[in-house]
């Protein structure tokens, strides 16, 4: 049987690790590369960080009656502006917002037990009533998902991949090109069958 405190600690440690991985995706990039739309829907690296900050602020704030100290519009009035950074929002400001959101979320996680009830008004019936455990799993899933998006976007910008600087290896352009050519050949062959 798993101890609730150990389970909460494991989930929280993973959330903290993936938060850092998401921020690492911004390292060394220009303001333009952080903000430029890299998908047909406009997804960009700095916008992913801003969005995940909003997700944590809402889920570890409003859901448990512990409103975030960060100004947020009502969830019903959300206009998608949390998915991108305006030209007057600096990288440092967005990162600082995310870090302040972490502090508030971490305080909520520390103060509550896994079975603490919460209410997510934007989840459809019959699911709005939930627990800290379910919210931690949901937010961890969102963070992992968006960190994966950021990994692919970063690879698109400059070829860098991975979750932490200490695991990064120099890019072998020749080996990478050979690998991609092999995959392209396999795809074309499969398409002819």
C-alpha positions as CSV (number, residue, x, y, z in Angstrom):
1,X,0.0,0.0,0.0
2,X,1.3,3.5,-0.9
3,X,1.4,6.1,1.8
4,X,-0.5,9.3,0.9
5,X,2.4,11.5,1.9
6,X,4.8,9.5,-0.2
7,X,2.4,9.6,-3.2
8,X,1.9,13.4,-2.8
9,X,5.7,13.9,-2.5
10,X,6.3,11.8,-5.7
11,X,3.8,13.7,-7.7
12,X,5.0,17.0,-6.4
13,X,8.6,16.2,-7.2
14,X,7.7,15.2,-10.7
15,X,5.7,18.4,-11.2
16,X,8.7,20.5,-10.0
17,X,11.0,18.6,-12.4
18,X,8.8,19.1,-15.4
19,X,8.3,22.8,-14.5
20,X,12.1,23.2,-14.7
21,X,12.2,21.3,-18.0
22,X,9.6,23.6,-19.5
23,X,11.6,26.7,-18.5
24,X,14.9,25.2,-19.8
25,X,13.3,25.2,-23.3
26,X,13.6,29.0,-23.3
27,X,17.3,29.1,-22.5
28,X,19.5,31.0,-25.0
29,X,16.7,31.9,-27.4
30,X,16.1,35.4,-28.8
31,X,12.9,37.3,-27.9
32,X,11.7,36.6,-31.5
33,X,12.3,32.8,-31.3
34,X,10.5,32.7,-27.9
35,X,7.4,34.3,-29.3
36,X,7.1,33.4,-32.9
37,X,4.3,31.1,-33.9
38,X,5.7,27.7,-34.8
39,X,2.5,25.9,-35.6
40,X,-0.6,26.7,-37.7
41,X,-2.4,27.6,-34.5
42,X,0.3,30.0,-33.3
43,X,1.8,27.9,-30.5
44,X,5.0,29.4,-29.3
45,X,7.5,28.7,-26.5
46,X,6.9,31.7,-24.2
47,X,3.1,31.3,-24.6
48,X,3.3,27.7,-23.4
49,X,5.0,28.9,-20.2
50,X,2.4,31.6,-19.7
51,X,-0.4,29.2,-20.3
52,X,0.9,26.6,-17.8
53,X,1.3,29.3,-15.2
54,X,-2.3,30.2,-15.7
55,X,-3.3,26.5,-15.5
56,X,-1.5,26.1,-12.1
57,X,-2.9,29.4,-10.8
58,X,-6.4,28.3,-11.5
59,X,-6.2,24.7,-10.5
60,X,-4.2,25.2,-7.3
61,X,-6.0,28.4,-6.5
62,X,-9.7,28.8,-7.4
63,X,-10.4,25.0,-7.3
64,X,-9.6,24.9,-3.6
65,X,-10.8,28.3,-2.5
66,X,-7.2,29.6,-2.4
67,X,-7.3,32.3,-5.1
68,X,-4.0,33.1,-6.8
69,X,-2.4,36.4,-5.8
70,X,-1.8,36.8,-9.6
71,X,-4.4,38.8,-11.4
72,X,-6.5,36.4,-13.6
73,X,-9.6,37.1,-15.5
74,X,-12.7,35.0,-14.6
75,X,-12.3,31.6,-16.3
76,X,-15.6,32.3,-18.2
77,X,-14.0,35.4,-19.7
78,X,-10.7,33.8,-20.8
79,X,-9.9,35.0,-24.3
80,X,-6.8,32.9,-25.1
81,X,-4.3,35.7,-24.2
82,X,-2.7,33.3,-21.8
83,X,-1.3,31.3,-24.8
84,X,1.0,34.1,-26.0
85,X,3.1,36.9,-24.7
86,X,2.4,40.5,-25.8
87,X,5.3,42.6,-27.0
88,X,5.4,44.5,-23.7
89,X,5.6,41.3,-21.6
90,X,9.2,40.3,-21.2
91,X,10.7,36.8,-20.9
92,X,11.7,37.7,-17.3
93,X,8.2,38.8,-16.5
94,X,6.6,35.6,-17.8
95,X,9.2,33.4,-16.0
96,X,8.7,35.4,-12.8
97,X,4.9,34.9,-13.1
98,X,5.4,31.2,-13.5
99,X,7.7,31.0,-10.5
100,X,5.3,33.0,-8.3
101,X,2.6,30.6,-9.4
102,X,4.7,27.7,-8.4
103,X,5.1,29.2,-4.9
104,X,1.3,29.5,-4.5
105,X,0.7,26.1,-6.0
106,X,3.3,24.5,-3.8
107,X,1.8,26.1,-0.7
108,X,-1.6,24.7,-1.7
109,X,-0.1,21.2,-2.2
110,X,1.7,21.4,1.1
111,X,-1.4,22.6,3.1
112,X,-3.9,20.0,1.7
113,X,-4.2,16.3,1.8
114,X,-4.7,14.2,-1.3
115,X,-8.4,13.7,-0.5
116,X,-9.1,17.4,0.1
117,X,-12.2,18.2,-2.0
118,X,-12.1,20.8,-4.7
119,X,-14.5,22.2,-7.3
120,X,-13.6,22.8,-10.9
121,X,-16.5,24.9,-12.3
122,X,-15.2,24.6,-15.9
123,X,-15.4,20.8,-15.9
124,X,-18.7,19.4,-17.1
125,X,-21.1,17.5,-15.0
126,X,-20.8,15.1,-13.3
127,X,-17.0,15.8,-12.9
128,X,-16.6,19.3,-11.3
129,X,-16.2,17.9,-7.8
130,X,-12.8,16.5,-7.4
131,X,-9.8,16.1,-5.0
132,X,-6.3,17.4,-4.7
133,X,-5.0,14.0,-6.0
134,X,-7.1,14.4,-9.2
135,X,-6.0,18.0,-9.7
136,X,-2.3,17.1,-9.1
137,X,-2.6,14.4,-11.7
138,X,-4.4,16.7,-14.1
139,X,-1.9,19.6,-13.8
140,X,1.0,17.2,-14.0
141,X,-0.5,15.8,-17.2
142,X,-0.9,19.4,-18.6
143,X,2.6,20.3,-17.7
144,X,4.1,17.1,-19.3
145,X,2.0,17.6,-22.4
146,X,3.0,21.2,-22.9
147,X,6.7,20.5,-22.0
148,X,6.5,17.9,-24.8
149,X,5.1,20.6,-27.1
150,X,8.0,22.9,-26.1
151,X,10.5,20.1,-26.8
152,X,9.3,19.8,-30.4
153,X,9.1,23.5,-30.9
154,X,12.6,24.0,-29.5
155,X,13.9,21.3,-31.8
156,X,12.3,23.2,-34.7
157,X,14.1,26.4,-33.8
158,X,17.6,25.1,-33.2
159,X,17.7,21.3,-33.0
160,X,18.1,21.1,-29.2
161,X,16.1,18.4,-27.5
162,X,15.9,16.8,-24.0
163,X,14.6,17.7,-20.6
164,X,17.7,19.0,-18.8
165,X,21.0,20.7,-19.7
166,X,23.0,18.0,-18.0
167,X,21.6,15.3,-20.3
168,X,22.1,17.3,-23.5
169,X,24.6,16.0,-26.0
170,X,26.2,18.0,-28.8
171,X,24.1,17.7,-32.0
172,X,25.8,15.5,-34.6
173,X,24.3,17.1,-37.7
174,X,25.6,14.4,-40.1
175,X,24.2,11.5,-38.0
176,X,20.9,13.4,-37.6
177,X,20.6,14.0,-41.3
178,X,21.3,10.3,-42.1
179,X,18.7,9.2,-39.6
180,X,16.1,11.6,-41.1
181,X,16.9,10.4,-44.6
182,X,16.4,6.8,-43.5
183,X,13.0,7.6,-42.0
184,X,12.0,9.6,-45.2
185,X,13.0,6.6,-47.3
186,X,11.0,4.2,-45.2
187,X,7.9,6.5,-45.3
188,X,8.1,6.9,-49.1
189,X,8.5,3.1,-49.5
190,X,5.5,2.5,-47.2
191,X,3.5,5.1,-49.2
192,X,4.1,3.2,-52.4
193,X,2.8,-0.1,-51.1
